[in-house]
Amino acid sequence: MLSFRGASKRGMATVAALTKDSQVNMNLLEKSTFIQYKKQLENVNIVKERLGRPLTYAEKVLYGHLDDPHGQDIERGVSYLKLRPDRVACQDATAQMAILQFMSAGMPSVATPTTVHCDHLIQAQKEGPADLARAIDLNKEVYDFLASACAKYNIGFWKPGSGIIHQIVLENYAFPGNLLIGTDSHTPNAGGLGQLAIGVGGADAVDVMAGLPWELKAPKIIGVKLTGKMSGWTSPKDIILKLAGITTVKGGTGAIVEYFGEGVNTFSCTGMATICNMGAEIGATTSVFPFNNSMVDYLNATGRGQIAEFAKVYQKEYLSADAGAEYDQVIEIDLNTLEPHVNGPFTPDLATPVSKMKEVAVEKDWPLDVRVGLIGSCTNSSYEDMSRAASIIKDAEAHGLSAKALFTVTPGSEQVRATIARDGQLKTFQEFGGKVLANACGPCIGQWDRQDIKKGEKNTIVSSFNRNFTARNDGNTATHAFVASPEMVVAYAISGDLRFNPLTDKLKGADGKEFLLAAPHGDGLPAKGYDADCKD
């Protein structure tokens, strides 16, 4: 059985069946992609003829996967669609029961390509290697069961330390126009690569693993029109933070959020993934971006260039919305005027522009002393996130400053960790005083043995995670957890003050002179390519 790690071509090993020949499997995936696009477009054309109207991109992907495109009743918000997903992904906490249920089907192998990812059971206590070793020892029975069951039923197994499920899916399995279900709420992360990726319960996953159609109430479609272009301290994370403030945590319920407009083509694929990931915080069924050049760049960088070429052929007919497609609701966000946001505490939809944070924080009596800054997680651990964050640290260090708050880094995958180790960002974080945690969920899901405060102590933390409900991260109901971009988290870690606005507020360097932090900068993709030789 293959024990997968971060390299993309090796990660492609479950297309139809697992073998030891990764190149054979890559070729299978490419052929399978072409066949899928052809079949899905046929289904879409059947539905378009039946409905007599243009379709949004999300609708095309959904209807392209209908079990019965000729007979399926289709009405947004009313009909229940029977769909045929292309892939299933499970994290280790939910995979245990799902596999046990699948066993009762008596099948020799899963009917739909499936992977299991060991990312939820690793507690952040000291640092990455030590925490990983401890988790492997404590959870040995679980990991042994999952590994052996995956080997038996032809399921891809990503061992502890490989990375977080959503980052692994993005790097290895996601591609435009595909339909994936995953047993985790932030599965929509893959929407950044044009995939409809939907979080489900274990029972739904088992149905698809067993070859049964999957049922979903036909979602309404919320269109988010992006205009202009971001600059300076503003990042893709601020788009979803702003949107959460507009819609609230329930505004996306029963709907797919589909992004469109010229602004879509102005930032990276991993930035789009960040936005789709956190769409779960507004209750959306999933979120998705249409196929574009940033996706081509990312597919090429992760060893899937042939898929990008196929996608270009189908871009107009299948991988984008039809002209005149109608949305149930349209929200417009001007990227030219969008500023960094900080959301929280206790809910991800309490959105505050950084320019207002100073007065709001004082008015609300939030603890102003930032105790911990945490970057990474499945939401914001891309190469771009890490390189932009590191650029701010280098600027601060050039003025003789170090972090005033505790600082942690959670790489999303071993591939990202190895690449930023090679390119120097990891060393920058460590010299800054950062603690590099395991490639796992960690503090984002409450797997954090926090020791710097006592339970009940009122305090503030700022993270680049996605969810910040009461006691979510550290089990302390008095912790005021705020969500922001990695860039803003680093700025808060340097200043140690929740009122700090890096766009306007100056810091005092070691020489006593005041200065403004330079706006963050970094590469969307590594110039030397991803480290394909990251350790097993």
N, C-alpha and C positions, 0 to 999 in steps of 0.2 A: 504493500500500500504506500502511496506517495505521502510524505509528510510535507505539506506545502509551506513555502515561505513567501518572500515578497516579490521575486522576479516574475514579471508578467507572463512570459511564454511558459514558464514552468507552472504558473498558476492556472493555465488554461486546461489543465489535465482532466477536467470532467466536462466533456462536450456531449458525447453519447456514451462513452465507456472510458474507464480509466486504464491507461497503459503507461509504460515507462518512456514512451517516445513522445516528448513534448512537441516536436515539430509536426509529427503526424497529427496530433491533437489540434495544433494551431491551424493546419490545413483543413481539418474537419470543421473547425469553428468558422473559418472563412467561407467554406462551401455551404455550411448550414445557414450562415447569415444571408447569403445570396438567395437561397431557397426560401428562407423565412420572409424576406422582403417581397419576393414575388407573390407568395401565398397571401401575405397580409394585405398587399395592395389589391389583390383580387377581391378579398373580403370587403375592403373599404369601398371599392367601386360598386359592389353589390348593394351595400348600405346606402351610399350616396344616391343611387338610382331609386331606391325605395323611399328615402326621405325627401328627395328632391330639393336639397339645400346644401350649401357649402359646410364643411366641417372644420372645427378647430383641430389643432395638432393633437391634443390629448384625446379627442374623440376618435381620430384616425387610429391611434395606437390601440385604444380600447376596442373599437369595432373591428380592427384588423385581427384581433385575437378572439373573436366570437366563436363559440362552438357551432352555432347555426346562424350564419349571417342572413340566410334567406328567410328564416321563420322567427327570429328573435324579436320580441316586442321591444321597442326603443323609445323611451321618453325620459328625458333628464329629470332626475329627482323622483321618479315614479317606478320605472321598470327595474326588474332584477335581471342583470346580465349574466349569462353563463359564459365564462371565459376560459381560455387555455393558456395559462402563463408559460413562459419559456424556461423559467428557472426558479428555484427555491433556495433561500439562504436562512440559516438558523444560527443564533448565538447559543453558547454552551448552556446557559441557564434554562432556556426553553427547549433546546434540542433533546434533552434527556427524555422528557415525557413524549415528545413528538416521535422519537424513534421507537420508544416502547409501544406506542399506539400503532406505528407502522408495522411493527413485527406481527401484530395480530392479523394483518392482512394476508400473511402467508406468502408474500411475494419474494422472489429471489433477489430482486434489485429494484431500486426506485425507477419509476416510469418517467420521471422528469429530472433533469440534471439538478443536483442538490449539493450544497456545501454546508459544513458546520465550522464555526469559528469560536475558538476558545479565548474570549476577551472579558467576560463579565465577572469572573471569580478571582481576579488578581487584586488584592488589596494594596493600596499605596501606603507604605509604612516607612521605609527608609529610602531606597533608590532602586532603579530598575532591576539590575541583576539579582540583588538580594530578595526583593519582593517577588520576582518571578520564581526563584528557587523555592521560596516559602510556599507559594501558591501551588506549585507542582507537587510538593510534598503533602500539603493539606488536602488537595483535591485529587490525589492520585487515583482513587477509585472511579471518580467521575470521568477523568481524562482517559483512563484505560478503557472504560466502557464505551465512551464515544469513539475512540480510535478503533477499537475492535469492531464495533457495530458499523462504522463507516466503511471499514474494509470489507465487511461481509455484504453490505447492501449497495456497494458501488457509489458511495457518497464521498465527496472531497472533504478532507480533514485538514484544517489549519490549526496547528498546535499552539499552545500557550506561548505568547511572545511574538507570534507572527504579525499581529496587529488587530485593530478594531474591525469588526464585520463590515461596516459601511465603507471604510477606506479600502479594504481588500477587494470588495465588490467593484468599487470604482476603478481601481488599478488593473483589475484582471477580467472581470466578467461583464460589466455594464457596456452597453452600446446603444446608439440611437434607435428608437423604434421598438425596442424590446420591452417585454412585460415580465417583471419579477415580483414575487412576493417574499417577504422576509418576516421572521418572527421577532421583530423589534420595531418600536414606534418611529425610529429615525431612518428606516429603510429608504424613504424618499430622497435621501442623499444622492442616489444615482440619477435623479432627475437632472442633475448638472451635466450629465452626459447624454441627455435626450431620451432617457429611459423612463418609462412609467414604473416606478418601484413603490410598492404599497405594503405597509406594515399590517400584519395579520396575527391572529392567534394560532397556537400550535395545531389545533384541530383542522383549520383551513389548510395549513401547510401539509398535513398528513394526506388530506384528500388529493392534493395536487401531486404529492410524491407517489401516490397510488394510481395516478392516471385518471382521476375523476375531474370533471370541469369544476371551476371555482365560481361561486356566485357573489356578485357585487351589485348593490343598488346603484343604478346609473347616476353618476355624480353630476351635479350642476358644474358649470365651468366659470370660474372667476378669472377674468383677464386683467393682468397687471401690465400696464403700458409703461415702459421705461424710455425716457427721452434724455438727451444730453450725454454727458460723460463725467465720471468721478475724477477727482484730483485731490492732491494733498493728503490729509489725514483720513479722508473718507474711503471706506472699503466696502466690498460686497456685503459684509455682515450688516452694515448700516441700512441696507435696503430692506432686509427682513426685520430688523429691529424697528424701523419706521413703519413697515406694513403691520407688524403686530400691534403697534400703537393705534393704527387705524381700525383694524378689524376686531381687536380683542381676542382672547383665547378661544372664543367660540365662533368667530366670524367665518371661518373656513369649513365648518362642519358640513359634511355631505357634499363637498365640492372639491374639484381639482383646481389648483392655482396654476394658470398657464401664463408665462411671461412672453411679452412681445414688444415690438417697437425698436427703433434704431439703437437705443441704449443697450439692447441685448448683445450687440456685437462689439462692445467696447471693453470687455473684461474677460478674465480667464474662465476656463472650464471648472477649475477647482473652486473659484469664487461662486460660480453658479451652484455647485454642489453644496456649498455652505448655506446658500439661500434656501435651497430645496430641503436640506436637512432640517432646518429650523422651522419650516412650514408646518411641521407637526405641532408646534406651539400655538398655532391658530386653529387647530382642529381639522386641518385640511386632510382629505383622503390621501392626496399626494400633491407634489408640485413638479413642474417640468419646464424646461427650456427647449425651443426648437433647435434642430441641427444647425450648427454654424462653424465658422473657421476655427474658433477656439477649441471646439471638440475634435476637429481634425488634428490640430497640434497635439492635443493630449493623447489621442489614440496613437499617433505616430511615436510620441515619446514613451508610451508604455507597450510598444511592440505590436500594435494592432493596426498598422497602416493600411492593410488590405481592406479591413472593415470600413475604414474611412473612405476608401475609393468606392466601395459598393454604396455607401451612404450618399455620396455625392450624386450617384446615378438616380437615386430615389428621393433626393431632397425636395424637389418641387411637388411631386405627386403624393408622397407619403410622409416625409419628415418635416413638414411645415404646414401651417394653417392655410386653408383655402382663402382666396380673396373674398371678402364679404362675410366671413365666418362671424357668427354672433355669440357674444358672451352673456351670461346671466347677470353679470355685474362687471364694471370696468373701473379700475383704480389707476390713477396716473401718478408716477413718481418722477420728478425732475432731478436727474443725477447732477446737473450743474449746480443746484442749490442745496442738495442733500448734505447735511453735516453729520459728523459722528454722533451716535446715540449711545446712551447707557440705559439699559432696561432693568427694572426691579426697584426695590427688593420684593421678594416673596411671590412674584408673578412675572412672567416674561413679556407681558403686554403693557406694563407701565413704562412707557417710552419717554425719555427725557433727552432732548438735544444737549450736547456738551456745553453749549453757550448758556443754557439755563440751569445747569447742574449745581452751580455754586449757590444760587439763591434757593433752589428747590431743596437741596440737601439740608441747608440750615433751617428752612421753614418746616421741614418734615422731621427734624431732629434725628436724622440718620447719623450713625457713628462716622465721623469724618476721617478717622485714622484708618487707612487701608492696611489690614494686617497681612493679607496674602493675595498675590496675583498669580493666576493660573492660566497658562496658555496650552493649546493643543486640543485633544479630544477628537471625536469623529467629525465634529463640526468645523474645526479650524486647525488642522494640523498639516496642511499642504506645504509643499516646498516654498511656495510663494508666501504663505503666512509666516513661516519660520524665517525666511530671508528678510522680509520686511520688519519683523520684530527685532531681528539681530541688528539691523541697520540703526535702529533707535538706540539700542544698547551701546553700540560702538560710538555713537555721537556723545552719549552721556559719559562714557568712559574717557573719551578724548578730553573732556572737561573735568576729569578727576572724580566723577560721581559713581556710586554704586547703589544697589537697590536698598530702599528704606523698608520695604515690605519683604516678607518671605516670597520666594519666587519658584514656581514649579513648571516643568515642561513635560507634556504627555504626547510623544510622537504617535501618529495614527497607525503607522505600520513599520515593520522592520525595514522595508525599502526606503521609506522617508527617513527613518533614524540613521540608517547607514549612509544615505546620501548627504544628509546635513553634517554627519561626522566627517565624511570625506572632504566636504566643501568648507568646513570651518565654523558653521553656525552653532553646532553643538558645543564646541570649545568656548565660543563667545558667551553662550548661556551659562556654562559652568563657571567661567572666570568671573561672571557677573554675580555669582553666588546662587545660581539656579540649581535646583534639584531635578535631575532628569529621571522621570518615572518610567515604568514599564510601558510597552506598546499595548495598552489595554484601556478599558473604560475608566477605571480608577475613581478619582474624586467626583467625576461628572455624574456617576450613578450612586454615589454614597460609599464607594469602596475606598475610604480614606480614614486611616487611623490617625486623626489629627491630635497633636499633643501640645500646641502652642497656646491653647486657651482651655478654660474649664467650662463644662456644660452649664448653660444658663448665662454665660458671659456675653454681653452685648458687643458685637463687633461687626466689621465690614470686610468682605472679600469681593474681589472682582475677577471674573473668569471669562474666557472665550468659549465657554460651553453653550449648551442650548436651553437648559432647564434650571430654574432657580426657585422652585417652590420651597416653602418652609421646611427646614432641616434636610433638604434634599442632598446637599453635598457632604455635610459633616455630622448630621444627627443632632445638631444644636438648634433649637427653635429660635434662639436669640441672634443667630448669625444672619446678617443682612447681606444676601448674595446678589450681586449685580452682574449682568451679562453685557459684554462689549466685544469689540474686535480685538484680536491679539495685539494690535498696535496700541490701542487705548489701554489695554491691561498693562503693557510694559510701561507706558507713561505713568500710570497710577503707581506701579511698583517703584519707579524711580522717585516720584514726588512723595509718595506715602499719604497723599491727601485727596479725598474724594472730590474736593472743590477744584482741583487742578484742571485747567483747560490748556492743553499743549499748543493750541492754535494761537493763544494770546498771552498766556502766563509764562513769565521767565523763571528760570532756575538760577541758583548761584553756584558757579563752578568752584573747584578747589582753590583757584587763584583769587576768589572773591568777586570775580566779575560775573555779571548777569548775562544770560543767553537764552535764546529760544531753541528748543529741540528742533532739529531739522525734520522736515516731513519724511515719513518712511519711504523706502524704495526697496525694490527687490525683483528678482526674476520670477515670472510665472511658471517657468519650467527650468530645470537645471541645465546649464550650458553644456556640461559634460555628459548629460544623460543621467538617468537614474542608476544607482549602484545595483547592477544585476548580480553581483557576487556577494550580496549581504549574507551573513552567516545563517546556517540552519539553526 
